[in-house]
Amino acid sequence: MKKTTNNLQAKDLVNVGIYAALYLVITMLLSFLSLVPIFHPLLSIICPIAGSIPFMLFLTKTKKFGMITIMGVIMGIVMLLTGMGYYCLITGFIAALLADFAAKSGDYVSAKKSVLASGIFSLWYIGNYLAVFITRKAHYEHVIESYGKAYADSYMSFYPNWMLPVLLAACFISGIIGGILGKKILKKHFEKAGIAE
């Protein structure tokens, strides 16, 4: 008789690594859109929708608590290493941990809880925007150094203080939308994994 364990095993970590890499490739490719200032805030919609499709596939492989949290931490580390600052380390951990609890509350077999987990997990992306609001002047100067004053002025014009909750809501709602799309696209994978409504 085969023993089951709640402890994370090598194959679980491999799955985390594979799907984190897939999610990151999609996010990184889409981030090039931000070279046009208007697309920068729109990435809070585009990236969660696109990223949620492989994330939903990842959830069909997720049956143990901690896998989603590790994926969120990976997001934060990669963002830090690519010059996006350390805020994503915080938001990545918090959002992923909450998503882990959401998925666990459905015993990893509830499609509705999986979609909710997708929306919650997508909140990690807000970390990419926090510097704009927390260190506005320093961030503005950094953008000038990187892209020039014309770009920086246009870029900052999209981020009045009231935009922060709007971006947060956009990340969550877009993650939900992406989760629903992912569930429909990956219907056969969900059925195979025993995930039901």
N, CA, C and O of each residue as an XYZ file, in Angstrom:
788
protein
N       0.841     -1.195      0.000
C       0.000      0.000      0.000
C       0.879      1.248      0.000
O       1.818      1.353      0.789
N       0.567      2.199     -0.895
C       1.385      3.396     -1.035
C       1.015      4.417      0.028
O      -0.160      4.725      0.224
N       2.033      4.941      0.715
C       1.788      5.936      1.761
C       1.630      7.315      1.146
O       2.334      7.681      0.205
N       0.695      8.069      1.694
C       0.552      9.459      1.261
C       1.112     10.354      2.354
O       1.075      9.999      3.532
N       1.620     11.489      1.974
C       2.201     12.416      2.940
C       1.818     13.830      2.586
O       1.645     14.175      1.417
N       1.688     14.647      3.620
C       1.373     16.056      3.405
C       2.636     16.883      3.216
O       2.575     18.068      2.889
N       3.779     16.243      3.428
C       5.048     16.951      3.267
C       5.362     17.136      1.786
O       5.069     16.270      0.961
N       5.960     18.273      1.467
C       6.358     18.538      0.088
C       7.496     17.622     -0.306
O       8.456     17.448      0.445
N       7.387     17.036     -1.486
C       8.414     16.136     -1.990
C       9.086     16.760     -3.209
O       8.683     17.821     -3.685
N      10.114     16.080     -3.700
C      10.878     16.611     -4.828
C       9.994     16.896     -6.039
O      10.156     17.924     -6.696
N       9.061     15.991     -6.338
C       8.202     16.181     -7.516
C       7.306     17.412     -7.355
O       6.967     18.076     -8.335
N       6.925     17.710     -6.103
C       6.107     18.901     -5.845
C       6.911     20.165     -6.141
O       6.407     21.105     -6.756
N       8.160     20.176     -5.698
C       9.036     21.328     -5.922
C       9.364     21.488     -7.403
O       9.514     22.605     -7.898
N       9.474     20.362     -8.104
C       9.704     20.414     -9.560
C       8.511     21.060    -10.244
O       8.677     21.902    -11.126
N       7.308     20.667     -9.840
C       6.098     21.268    -10.400
C       6.040     22.763    -10.128
O       5.683     23.547    -11.007
N       6.392     23.157     -8.910
C       6.430     24.588     -8.572
C       7.396     25.313     -9.503
O       7.073     26.367    -10.051
N       8.585     24.735     -9.676
C       9.607     25.364    -10.524
C       9.167     25.496    -11.974
O       9.384     26.532    -12.602
N       8.555     24.458    -12.498
C       8.117     24.469    -13.903
C       7.057     25.535    -14.142
O       7.156     26.325    -15.081
N       6.043     25.549    -13.284
C       4.938     26.483    -13.497
C       5.303     27.918    -13.115
O       4.772     28.871    -13.686
N       6.207     28.068    -12.153
C       6.697     29.413    -11.830
C       7.466     29.974    -13.021
O       7.331     31.150    -13.356
N       8.275     29.126    -13.658
C       9.045     29.562    -14.833
C       8.117     29.950    -15.975
O       8.338     30.958    -16.647
N       7.077     29.149    -16.195
C       6.110     29.434    -17.258
C       5.380     30.749    -16.987
O       5.213     31.574    -17.884
N       4.950     30.930    -15.745
C       4.259     32.154    -15.339
C       5.169     33.363    -15.529
O       4.733     34.402    -16.026
N       6.419     33.227    -15.139
C       7.372     34.335    -15.239
C       7.701     34.686    -16.684
O       7.837     35.862    -17.020
N       7.829     33.685    -17.537
C       8.112     33.954    -18.956
C       6.990     34.791    -19.554
O       7.246     35.765    -20.262
N       5.752     34.412    -19.271
C       4.599     35.157    -19.773
C       4.612     36.587    -19.241
O       4.412     37.538    -19.996
N       4.848     36.733    -17.939
C       4.878     38.057    -17.309
C       5.989     38.926    -17.881
O       5.780     40.105    -18.168
N       7.169     38.338    -18.045
C       8.321     39.098    -18.555
C       8.101     39.552    -19.998
O       8.423     40.685    -20.354
N       7.556     38.668    -20.816
C       7.299     39.026    -22.220
C       6.288     40.159    -22.312
O       6.458     41.093    -23.096
N       5.238     40.071    -21.509
C       4.213     41.109    -21.523
C       4.736     42.431    -20.960
O       4.254     43.500    -21.335
N       5.716     42.360    -20.064
C       6.239     43.583    -19.448
C       6.899     44.516    -20.457
O       7.054     45.708    -20.189
N       7.289     43.986    -21.615
C       7.876     44.847    -22.647
C       6.869     45.857    -23.171
O       7.247     46.881    -23.741
N       5.590     45.571    -22.978
C       4.554     46.527    -23.376
C       4.695     47.849    -22.626
O       4.266     48.895    -23.111
N       5.307     47.792    -21.427
C       5.438     48.994    -20.604
C       6.402     50.022    -21.196
O       6.531     51.125    -20.666
N       7.076     49.670    -22.289
C       7.909     50.655    -22.976
C       7.040     51.789    -23.507
O       7.525     52.892    -23.758
N       5.740     51.504    -23.675
C       4.761     52.545    -23.980
C       4.058     52.858    -22.657
O       3.387     51.985    -22.106
N       4.196     54.090    -22.129
C       3.716     54.405    -20.772
C       2.300     53.964    -20.445
O       2.057     53.478    -19.340
N       1.354     54.116    -21.371
C      -0.036     53.775    -21.083
C      -0.215     52.298    -20.750
O      -1.142     51.925    -20.030
N       0.674     51.464    -21.277
C       0.552     50.027    -21.023
C       1.011     49.645    -19.620
O       0.670     48.568    -19.131
N       1.784     50.521    -18.966
C       2.298     50.173    -17.650
C       1.184     49.887    -16.648
O       1.194     48.822    -16.029
N       0.217     50.799    -16.461
C      -0.883     50.462    -15.544
C      -1.775     49.336    -16.077
O      -2.366     48.588    -15.298
N      -1.867     49.220    -17.393
C      -2.715     48.173    -17.981
C      -2.162     46.767    -17.747
O      -2.883     45.778    -17.883
N      -0.881     46.689    -17.396
C      -0.296     45.377    -17.098
C      -0.931     44.753    -15.855
O      -0.870     43.538    -15.666
N      -1.544     45.591    -15.005
C      -2.240     45.054    -13.824
C      -3.481     44.260    -14.231
O      -4.052     43.527    -13.424
N      -3.887     44.415    -15.481
C      -5.001     43.648    -16.035
C      -4.489     42.528    -16.935
O      -4.906     41.376    -16.819
N      -3.583     42.889    -17.829
C      -3.086     41.954    -18.844
C      -2.323     40.779    -18.222
O      -2.584     39.621    -18.550
N      -1.381     41.082    -17.323
C      -0.541     40.018    -16.752
C      -1.323     39.026    -15.886
O      -1.129     37.820    -16.039
N      -2.201     39.483    -14.982
C      -2.967     38.504    -14.207
C      -3.870     37.616    -15.058
O      -4.022     36.430    -14.767
N      -4.473     38.183    -16.111
C      -5.323     37.357    -16.970
C      -4.497     36.296    -17.685
O      -4.847     35.116    -17.676
N      -3.394     36.724    -18.304
C      -2.549     35.791    -19.048
C      -1.851     34.802    -18.116
O      -1.754     33.615    -18.429
N      -1.367     35.286    -16.975
C      -0.639     34.428    -16.046
C      -1.521     33.429    -15.327
O      -1.058     32.373    -14.896
N      -2.800     33.767    -15.199
C      -3.711     32.881    -14.466
C      -4.001     31.581    -15.204
O      -4.400     30.597    -14.580
N      -3.808     31.558    -16.507
C      -4.065     30.320    -17.254
C      -3.049     29.235    -16.876
O      -3.461     28.129    -16.525
N      -1.723     29.510    -16.933
C      -0.796     28.485    -16.440
C      -0.906     28.271    -14.932
O      -0.629     27.180    -14.434
N      -1.312     29.319    -14.203
C      -1.489     29.154    -12.755
C      -2.598     28.151    -12.461
O      -2.470     27.334    -11.550
N      -3.686     28.209    -13.227
C      -4.777     27.252    -13.037
C      -4.331     25.832    -13.378
O      -4.763     24.871    -12.741
N      -3.474     25.704    -14.375
C      -2.916     24.386    -14.690
C      -2.048     23.898    -13.535
O      -2.061     22.714    -13.197
N      -1.297     24.813    -12.936
C      -0.475     24.504    -11.768
C      -1.355     23.984    -10.629
O      -0.970     23.056     -9.918
N      -2.532     24.582    -10.457
C      -3.413     24.162     -9.371
C      -3.925     22.734     -9.542
O      -4.298     22.092     -8.560
N      -3.948     22.228    -10.779
C      -4.348     20.833    -10.979
C      -3.266     19.884    -10.473
O      -3.518     18.695    -10.279
N      -2.066     20.410    -10.259
C      -0.951     19.599     -9.736
C      -0.725     19.863     -8.246
O       0.101     19.211     -7.608
N      -1.476     20.832     -7.702
C      -1.256     21.267     -6.327
C      -2.219     20.575     -5.381
O      -3.429     20.795     -5.436
N      -1.676     19.743     -4.518
C      -2.501     19.031     -3.542
C      -1.953     19.198     -2.127
O      -2.455     18.595     -1.179
N      -0.921     20.021     -1.999
C      -0.284     20.176     -0.691
C      -0.081     21.649     -0.367
O       0.285     22.452     -1.224
N      -0.328     21.977      0.895
C      -0.165     23.354      1.350
C       1.310     23.758      1.281
O       2.194     23.001      1.682
N       1.550     24.944      0.774
C       2.915     25.469      0.698
C       3.418     25.632     -0.723
O       4.308     26.441     -0.983
N       2.848     24.863     -1.645
C       3.319     24.934     -3.031
C       3.045     26.306     -3.646
O       3.899     26.861     -4.337
N       1.857     26.850     -3.395
C       1.510     28.165     -3.936
C       2.361     29.245     -3.282
O       2.803     30.182     -3.947
N       2.587     29.113     -1.984
C       3.406     30.090     -1.264
C       4.820     30.131     -1.821
O       5.388     31.207     -2.010
N       5.384     28.967     -2.083
C       6.738     28.911     -2.655
C       6.764     29.598     -4.014
O       7.713     30.316     -4.331
N       5.728     29.379     -4.814
C       5.654     30.016     -6.131
C       5.622     31.536     -5.993
O       6.274     32.243     -6.761
N       4.867     32.040     -5.018
C       4.813     33.481     -4.787
C       6.142     34.057     -4.364
O       6.510     35.153     -4.785
N       6.869     33.325     -3.531
C       8.192     33.771     -3.098
C       9.148     33.818     -4.287
O       9.969     34.728     -4.397
N       9.035     32.834     -5.174
C       9.857     32.820     -6.386
C       9.583     34.064     -7.224
O      10.515     34.675     -7.748
N       8.308     34.445     -7.354
C       7.955     35.662     -8.091
C       8.688     36.864     -7.508
O       9.285     37.660     -8.233
N       8.631     36.976     -6.183
C       9.270     38.105     -5.502
C      10.769     38.132     -5.690
O      11.352     39.193     -5.909
N      11.401     36.965     -5.604
C      12.859     36.894     -5.759
C      13.268     37.292     -7.171
O      14.220     38.051     -7.355
N      12.556     36.785     -8.159
C      12.874     37.114     -9.553
C      12.675     38.607     -9.820
O      13.492     39.232    -10.496
N      11.595     39.174     -9.294
C      11.367     40.610     -9.476
C      12.488     41.421     -8.837
O      12.927     42.428     -9.395
N      12.950     40.983     -7.670
C      14.056     41.662     -6.998
C      15.325     41.588     -7.838
O      16.027     42.586     -8.006
N      15.612     40.413     -8.357
C      16.828     40.208     -9.146
C      16.789     40.935    -10.489
O      17.835     41.218    -11.075
N      15.595     41.235    -10.972
C      15.474     41.929    -12.263
C      15.285     43.438    -12.087
O      14.933     44.146    -13.032
N      15.523     43.916    -10.866
C      15.532     45.357    -10.638
C      14.199     45.984    -10.306
O      14.071     47.207    -10.356
N      13.190     45.178     -9.966
C      11.861     45.719     -9.666
C      11.691     46.084     -8.189
O      10.613     46.504     -7.768
N      12.756     45.923     -7.411
C      12.683     46.262     -5.990
C      12.222     45.092     -5.140
O      11.943     44.002     -5.640
N      12.151     45.352     -3.833
C      11.855     44.265     -2.887
C      10.379     44.162     -2.499
O       9.998     43.249     -1.768
N       9.558     45.074     -2.973
C       8.147     45.043     -2.573
C       7.457     43.742     -2.987
O       6.590     43.240     -2.271
N       7.843     43.203     -4.135
C       7.222     41.957     -4.605
C       7.573     40.764     -3.721
O       6.853     39.765     -3.716
N       8.673     40.858     -2.974
C       8.983     39.802     -2.011
C       7.901     39.746     -0.941
O       7.488     38.671     -0.507
N       7.450     40.931     -0.522
C       6.419     41.022      0.512
C       5.057     40.636     -0.051
O       4.361     39.786      0.505
N       4.683     41.274     -1.168
C       3.362     40.988     -1.738
C       3.283     39.566     -2.288
O       2.229     38.933     -2.233
N       4.400     39.066     -2.818
C       4.430     37.701     -3.331
C       4.163     36.683     -2.238
O       3.399     35.736     -2.425
N       4.803     36.890     -1.091
C       4.623     35.964      0.035
C       3.203     36.040      0.590
O       2.549     35.014      0.779
N       2.725     37.270      0.851
C       1.403     37.439      1.470
C       0.285     36.930      0.557
O      -0.577     36.163      0.986
N       0.309     37.367     -0.707
C      -0.750     36.969     -1.646
C      -0.748     35.456     -1.865
O      -1.807     34.828     -1.895
N       0.431     34.881     -2.017
C       0.517     33.439     -2.273
C       0.088     32.628     -1.052
O      -0.562     31.591     -1.185
N       0.454     33.104      0.130
C       0.047     32.402      1.357
C      -1.473     32.400      1.493
O      -2.071     31.379      1.833
N      -2.097     33.556      1.224
C      -3.558     33.639      1.284
C      -4.205     32.753      0.214
O      -5.235     32.124      0.457
N      -3.589     32.713     -0.971
C      -4.098     31.849     -2.049
C      -3.963     30.383     -1.658
O      -4.820     29.564     -1.988
N      -2.883     30.057     -0.953
C      -2.692     28.693     -0.458
C      -3.843     28.295      0.473
O      -4.386     27.195      0.375
N      -4.199     29.211      1.375
C      -5.303     28.942      2.302
C      -6.624     28.795      1.545
O      -7.451     27.950      1.889
N      -6.818     29.624      0.509
C      -8.058     29.549     -0.281
C      -8.182     28.199     -0.972
O      -9.241     27.572     -0.940
N      -7.085     27.749     -1.604
C      -7.100     26.453     -2.285
C      -7.293     25.311     -1.283
O      -8.027     24.359     -1.548
N      -6.634     25.418     -0.146
C      -6.742     24.382      0.886
C      -8.166     24.309      1.443
O      -8.651     23.228      1.778
N      -8.838     25.471      1.542
C     -10.199     25.488      2.085
C     -11.166     24.702      1.200
O     -12.230     24.279      1.651
N     -10.785     24.512     -0.061
C     -11.588     23.680     -0.964
C     -10.993     22.305     -1.140
O     -11.359     21.572     -2.059
N     -10.058     21.946     -0.242
C      -9.388     20.637     -0.279
C      -8.714     20.367     -1.630
O      -8.518     19.215     -2.018
N      -8.369     21.430     -2.328
C      -7.683     21.348     -3.625
C      -8.514     20.638     -4.697
O      -7.977     20.210     -5.718
N      -9.829     20.514     -4.461
C     -10.696     19.862     -5.446
C     -11.902     20.741     -5.800
O     -12.826     20.280     -6.471
N     -11.898     21.983     -5.359
C     -12.995     22.899     -5.653
C     -12.573     23.873     -6.748
O     -11.625     24.637     -6.571
N     -13.277     23.845     -7.878
C     -12.961     24.752     -8.981
C     -13.188     26.202     -8.558
O     -12.412     27.084     -8.927
N     -14.244     26.453     -7.787
C     -14.539     27.814     -7.333
C     -13.430     28.354     -6.439
O     -13.033     29.512     -6.565
N     -12.936     27.524     -5.548
C     -11.855     27.948     -4.657
C     -10.548     28.116     -5.444
O      -9.705     28.940     -5.090
N     -10.392     27.332     -6.507
C      -9.210     27.482     -7.364
C      -9.232     28.823     -8.085
O      -8.205     29.491     -8.198
N     -10.406     29.212     -8.571
C     -10.554     30.512     -9.233
C     -10.309     31.637     -8.229
O      -9.652     32.627     -8.549
N     -10.840     31.482     -7.010
C     -10.600     32.473     -5.953
C      -9.108     32.565     -5.647
O      -8.570     33.660     -5.484
N      -8.443     31.414     -5.569
C      -6.996     31.389     -5.317
C      -6.245     32.124     -6.418
O      -5.247     32.797     -6.157
N      -6.727     31.993     -7.647
C      -6.104     32.690     -8.775
C      -6.202     34.198     -8.605
O      -5.231     34.917     -8.841
N      -7.377     34.682     -8.195
C      -7.551     36.112     -7.966
C      -6.675     36.619     -6.838
O      -6.052     37.674     -6.951
N      -6.627     35.865     -5.749
C      -5.814     36.267     -4.597
C      -4.330     36.240     -4.948
O      -3.592     37.166     -4.615
N      -3.898     35.178     -5.618
C      -2.485     35.067     -5.991
C      -2.064     36.250     -6.865
O      -0.948     36.752     -6.732
N      -2.944     36.691     -7.748
C      -2.625     37.781     -8.673
C      -2.358     39.104     -7.964
O      -1.813     40.029     -8.567
N      -2.735     39.202     -6.692
C      -2.475     40.415     -5.927
C      -0.978     40.653     -5.721
O      -0.564     41.770     -5.410
N      -0.167     39.606     -5.895
C       1.282     39.789     -5.737
C       1.805     40.866     -6.682
O       2.777     41.559     -6.384
N       1.139     40.990     -7.824
C       1.631     41.889     -8.873
C       1.627     43.356     -8.448
O       2.335     44.169     -9.041
N       0.837     43.707     -7.425
C       0.776     45.099     -6.961
C       2.136     45.567     -6.452
O       2.420     46.764     -6.420
N       2.968     44.609     -6.056
C       4.309     44.966     -5.580
C       5.136     45.705     -6.626
O       6.037     46.474     -6.291
N       4.821     45.464     -7.893
C       5.535     46.151     -8.971
C       5.197     47.639     -9.043
O       5.909     48.414     -9.681
N       4.110     48.030     -8.386
C       3.645     49.419     -8.451
C       3.887     50.207     -7.169
O       3.811     51.436     -7.180
N       4.174     49.530     -6.079
C       4.226     50.206     -4.784
C       5.264     51.325     -4.711
O       5.042     52.334     -4.041
N       6.388     51.154     -5.392
C       7.428     52.191     -5.351
C       6.919     53.519     -5.894
O       7.346     54.580     -5.438
N       6.012     53.469     -6.863
C       5.451     54.686     -7.445
C       4.751     55.516     -6.381
O       4.795     56.745     -6.420
N       4.104     54.845     -5.428
C       3.309     55.544     -4.419
C       4.069     55.769     -3.116
O       3.854     56.776     -2.441
N       4.952     54.848     -2.758
C       5.660     54.939     -1.474
C       6.884     55.853     -1.567
O       7.143     56.639     -0.656
N       7.629     55.752     -2.655
C       8.837     56.585     -2.833
C       8.701     57.364     -4.146
O       9.547     57.257     -5.034
N       7.643     58.133     -4.253
C       7.270     58.782     -5.514
C       8.399     59.601     -6.131
O       8.711     59.428     -7.309
N       9.015     60.488     -5.356
C      10.051     61.379     -5.900
C      11.264     60.583     -6.367
O      11.764     60.796     -7.471
N      11.737     59.660     -5.521
C      12.908     58.840     -5.869
C      12.607     57.964     -7.078
O      13.461     57.763     -7.941
N      11.404     57.453     -7.127
C      11.025     56.595     -8.246
C      10.960     57.404     -9.542
O      11.402     56.945    -10.595
N      10.411     58.599     -9.451
C      10.333     59.487    -10.611
C      11.731     59.766    -11.170
O      11.948     59.714    -12.380
N      12.660     60.057    -10.281
C      14.039     60.329    -10.703
C      14.680     59.093    -11.322
O      15.447     59.191    -12.280
N      14.358     57.939    -10.767
C      14.884     56.680    -11.317
C      14.363     56.445    -12.736
O      15.111     56.015    -13.614
N      13.090     56.725    -12.953
C      12.492     56.543    -14.277
C      13.105     57.527    -15.279
O      13.321     57.180    -16.441
N      13.383     58.750    -14.827
C      14.037     59.739    -15.691
C      15.401     59.222    -16.134
O      15.753     59.304    -17.311
N      16.167     58.687    -15.179
C      17.506     58.155    -15.487
C      17.433     56.993    -16.475
O      18.314     56.832    -17.320
N      16.400     56.202    -16.366
C      16.282     55.005    -17.203
C      15.678     55.281    -18.579
O      16.106     54.702    -19.577
N      14.676     56.174    -18.628
C      13.919     56.346    -19.873
C      13.820     57.777    -20.381
O      13.325     58.014    -21.483
N      14.285     58.728    -19.585
C      14.192     60.123    -20.004
C      13.003     60.826    -19.373
O      12.058     60.181    -18.917
N      13.057     62.163    -19.348
C      12.028     62.959    -18.661
C      10.666     62.870    -19.335
O       9.648     62.828    -18.644
N      10.618     62.842    -20.652
C       9.336     62.803    -21.359
C       8.565     61.533    -20.984
O       7.367     61.579    -20.703
N       9.270     60.407    -20.985
C       8.642     59.142    -20.616
C       8.205     59.195    -19.155
O       7.089     58.798    -18.818
N       9.107     59.697    -18.275
C       8.815     59.732    -16.841
C       7.588     60.589    -16.535
O       6.765     60.216    -15.698
N       7.464     61.721    -17.201
C       6.309     62.603    -16.969
C       5.016     61.925    -17.403
O       4.002     61.998    -16.709
N       5.063     61.265    -18.557
C       3.894     60.560    -19.054
C       3.549     59.391    -18.134
O       2.385     59.179    -17.791
N       4.551     58.654    -17.748
C       4.411     57.489    -16.863
C       3.773     57.882    -15.533
O       2.812     57.253    -15.092
N       4.309     58.922    -14.897
C       3.812     59.321    -13.578
C       2.410     59.910    -13.632
O       1.687     59.890    -12.636
N       2.024     60.435    -14.792
C       0.693     61.028    -14.920
C      -0.409     59.981    -14.761
O      -1.556     60.320    -14.471
N      -0.058     58.713    -14.951
C      -1.043     57.634    -14.806
C      -1.189     57.166    -13.360
O      -2.002     56.286    -13.075
N      -0.403     57.749    -12.440
C      -0.386     57.243    -11.073
C      -0.668     58.290    -10.000
O       0.173     58.521     -9.132
N      -1.836     58.926    -10.045
C      -2.238     59.723     -8.876
C      -2.434     58.760     -7.705
O      -2.577     57.555     -7.912
N      -2.441     59.275     -6.494
C      -2.513     58.405     -5.311
C      -3.744     57.500     -5.302
O      -3.682     56.377     -4.801
N      -4.865     57.979     -5.856
C      -6.086     57.172     -5.832
C      -6.001     55.939     -6.738
O      -6.876     55.074     -6.700
N      -4.934     55.867     -7.559
C      -4.796     54.727     -8.464
C      -4.386     53.436     -7.755
O      -4.595     52.346     -8.287
N      -3.802     53.549     -6.559
C      -3.322     52.341     -5.870
C      -4.448     51.335     -5.599
O      -4.307     50.169     -5.966
N      -5.563     51.743     -4.970
C      -6.641     50.762     -4.773
C      -7.255     50.279     -6.084
O      -7.737     49.149     -6.166
N      -7.238     51.132     -7.109
C      -7.753     50.734     -8.424
C      -6.893     49.619     -9.000
O      -7.411     48.636     -9.531
N      -5.577     49.774     -8.895
C      -4.647     48.757     -9.391
C      -4.791     47.455     -8.613
O      -4.738     46.367     -9.186
N      -4.974     47.578     -7.306
C      -5.140     46.386     -6.458
C      -6.394     45.620     -6.881
O      -6.372     44.398     -7.025
N      -7.481     46.358     -7.077
C      -8.725     45.732     -7.515
C      -8.570     45.119     -8.901
O      -9.095     44.040     -9.173
N      -7.840     45.818     -9.780
C      -7.629     45.317    -11.145
C      -6.878     43.989    -11.128
O      -7.207     43.070    -11.878
N      -5.865     43.897    -10.263
C      -5.092     42.650    -10.160
C      -5.996     41.491     -9.725
O      -5.945     40.403    -10.299
N      -6.820     41.740     -8.708
C      -7.689     40.684     -8.177
C      -8.755     40.259     -9.189
O      -8.930     39.072     -9.464
N      -9.464     41.256     -9.739
C     -10.540     40.947    -10.690
C      -9.990     40.270    -11.941
O     -10.593     39.332    -12.463
N      -8.849     40.748    -12.415
C      -8.237     40.152    -13.608
C      -7.766     38.733    -13.335
O      -7.822     37.871    -14.212
N      -7.295     38.494    -12.099
C      -6.906     37.140    -11.712
C      -8.098     36.197    -11.687
O      -7.982     35.026    -12.049
N      -9.256     36.716    -11.255
C     -10.492     35.931    -11.259
C     -10.901     35.619    -12.701
O     -11.231     34.481    -13.034
N     -10.871     36.657    -13.550
C     -11.228     36.467    -14.966
C     -10.293     35.443    -15.617
O     -10.738     34.542    -16.327
N      -8.985     35.600    -15.363
C      -8.008     34.652    -15.903
C      -8.240     33.252    -15.376
O      -8.063     32.271    -16.100
N      -8.641     33.156    -14.101
C      -8.927     31.853    -13.511
C     -10.116     31.177    -14.166
O     -10.095     29.971    -14.413
N     -11.159     31.958    -14.448
C     -12.346     31.410    -15.120
C     -11.996     30.953    -16.534
O     -12.410     29.880    -16.973
N     -11.224     31.788    -17.242
C     -10.784     31.422    -18.597
C      -9.932     30.157    -18.558
O     -10.108     29.240    -19.360
N      -9.004     30.136    -17.602
C      -8.131     28.972    -17.458
C      -8.903     27.707    -17.169
O      -8.594     26.641    -17.702
N      -9.918     27.828    -16.312
C     -10.750     26.661    -15.971
C     -11.457     26.114    -17.205
O     -11.555     24.900    -17.387
N     -11.948     27.015    -18.051
C     -12.642     26.591    -19.272
C     -11.675     25.981    -20.286
O     -11.959     24.948    -20.893
N     -10.530     26.639    -20.455
C      -9.532     26.155    -21.414
C      -8.969     24.802    -20.981
O      -8.702     23.933    -21.810
N      -8.794     24.639    -19.661
C      -8.143     23.438    -19.128
C      -9.153     22.462    -18.525
O      -8.828     21.716    -17.601
N     -10.372     22.472    -19.049
C     -11.452     21.648    -18.497
C     -11.061     20.179    -18.347
O     -11.347     19.559    -17.323
N     -10.405     19.623    -19.369
C     -10.011     18.207    -19.325
C      -8.998     17.946    -18.215
O      -9.045     16.909    -17.553
N      -8.062     18.915    -18.014
C      -7.061     18.761    -16.954
C      -7.739     18.796    -15.580
O      -7.354     18.061    -14.671
N      -8.749     19.656    -15.442
C      -9.467     19.755    -14.174
C     -10.226     18.460    -13.888
O     -10.240     17.969    -12.759
N     -10.841     17.927    -14.908
C     -11.589     16.666    -14.726
C     -10.654     15.519    -14.350
O     -10.969     14.694    -13.493
N      -9.503     15.487    -15.009
C      -8.518     14.441    -14.733
C      -7.985     14.550    -13.311
O      -7.714     13.545    -12.655
N      -7.838     15.806    -12.840
C      -7.310     16.030    -11.484
C      -8.388     15.881    -10.416
O      -8.105     15.994     -9.223
N      -9.642     15.625    -10.851
C     -10.729     15.441     -9.888
C     -11.230     16.723     -9.274
O     -11.792     16.720     -8.179
N     -11.023     17.842     -9.989
C     -11.471     19.141     -9.490
C     -12.873     19.418    -10.028
O     -13.094     19.441    -11.239
N     -13.809     19.626     -9.114
C     -15.200     19.834     -9.504
C     -15.695     21.178     -8.997
O     -15.033     21.837     -8.197
N     -16.864     21.572     -9.472
C     -17.467     22.850     -9.037
C     -17.734     22.827     -7.543
O     -18.237     23.806     -6.991
